[in-house]
Amino acid sequence: MSSELREQVEQILRSQTQKEYELLFTEHESLFQEKESLASPDFDRSNVTIMRTGGVGKLYINRAENSFVNQTEILGKEFLVMDSLPNQEWRLEKETKNIGEYTCFKATRTIQTSNEESTEIEEKLITAWYTPQIPVPLGPKDYGGLPGLIIELQHKNTTYLCNQIVLNPKKAVSIQSPKKGTKVSQKEFDEILAKKTEERKEMFPSKSGVEVKVEVKKLN
């Protein structure tokens, strides 16, 4: 790969992996969505194939009803993934640290994931830092169920870090479940995603170029 092409790929990867989100929340509801950002620079992508198979567009959670609605897409087609929240069993640790003005407590949980290359089951550790000073069982994406707001979380190679908290804003927060898209369950969405991914591989096999994949994962 030439240095010019490598730089293009690195910039594309950064634009896909470094994102800014906002979490709107009340006592039991939350809406997690990506914030609008400036358009990325134009690249010469003649040798670079970008495959979009989805992402968290808008994720609405109602913990009082133990349900979620995830507005996402697969190759341009929008879906509303509607299902029950997955069970999250956290282990509360004694370790604490300060994040900004908040005293945070550590919580961990282990999940099992499949290795796509070897098909073996791997265990992954998720670490959350929550603050009882904001006593809501919410956090980034679908993570929550702790006795306080999660303001930092590490999962695999991804870190979510809160850089600003506004409590009791002057303008009332409006949290509404997304409505646009074909309604499916999480299982149905996973099956559609797997099928479309295989079709995409058959239609556009990676050759001399570089294929950057951004894949949506099921809620843990």
Phi, psi and omega in degrees: 000131179291159180297325179294314180293322179299318179295320178299314181297318180297320178293322177296315180298318179297319181294333181273334188253340178254103185230159179244129182239166171231145179241110175266136183209152169241204184294320185234352183243153176210155175226116182252121184211155179283137178280149178292139180229170179294150181296144178288153178298154177284136180243156170278101187257027181297332180249012183235125178254124178257123180248114177259119177243019175128184180169169178281105176277295175221126181242110179261134180231135174236100184284338176293327179259358180056046184222162175217157173227118182247113177271113184217185182213159172230111178050046175092347179263128185272142179230153170246103179275113184240124183195180176280150177294138177292150179288132180237110179261107182265150173252114182280124182261167180272344184292139178228161173201160178264131173239108187063231181267007185251138172273123186245146179248149183269140174220143181227156172208151182247132177239157178256131179230154179268139176276117185297331183277319184253352183062013177276155178272127179244151176258131180239137181265131174250129181242126180239145173241116185239156181238121175293349177293340173238087191281064174236139185276050188234173180181190180294150182051229181262006183288135181172200181087010179259162181282048179165160181293131175280120180245359170209138181210137176240128178220115183056238181260015183248135177235130173254125182226124179282129179249356177199136177233126178242110179261144180050058181296154180297321178269125183300139180277128178252115180248116181231142177291136177297152187239343190270128176133164177284128183282127178216162173276171179297319180296316179297320179295318179300320180293318178296317181298316180297318180295313181295325179295318179294319178297318180297320180295322181288322183283322184231071178295143180289128180247246183279344183279188179246129180254119179257118183255132174240101188251141176278142179247150178293154179295137183277000000 
